[in-house]
Amino acid sequence: MEPATLESGNDIPLLRTLGIRLTEIGARHAVMEVEVAEMHGNYFGGAHGGLIATLVDTVSFFPRPLLPSGRLTTTTNLNINYVRPAQVGDLLTARSELLHLGKRTASLAVQVTDGNGRLIAHGTVTHMVLQEPPATVEG
């Protein structure tokens, strides 16, 4: 598997459809953003929880030691706490932090905030490590 980059992360079809952008890959974190549009609406006119869940799940794959290093993982647990509703027009920012990376699992914490820095949701994600990154040859 090729290591992920900002470009390849932003080329994921679901993210393109939803307007979600990967904006940062860090040493132990990653950041994604989406502007809530009418197409993201729930019955009440706010952001659908599924949009927020997609943000939380997807941003968890992009800290540098995971997909950007070529390590293949899959989500085994996703826990989200919704704190306040997001509205159409809000810019949501999801930031994941890699808390633990072992041989079999990775644990991450994610926060989603609006454009005013207010917490919209927070959660935890557990990944199962399926394949280690390719060994690098130093020379």
Secondary structure, 3 states (H helix, E strand, C coil): CCCCCHHHHCCCHHHHHHCCEEEEECCCEEEEEEECCHHHECCCCEECHHHHHHHHHHHCCCCCCCHHHCCEEEEEEEEEEECCCCECCCEEEEEEEEEEECCCEEEEEEEEECCCCCEEEEEEEEEEEEECCCCCCCC
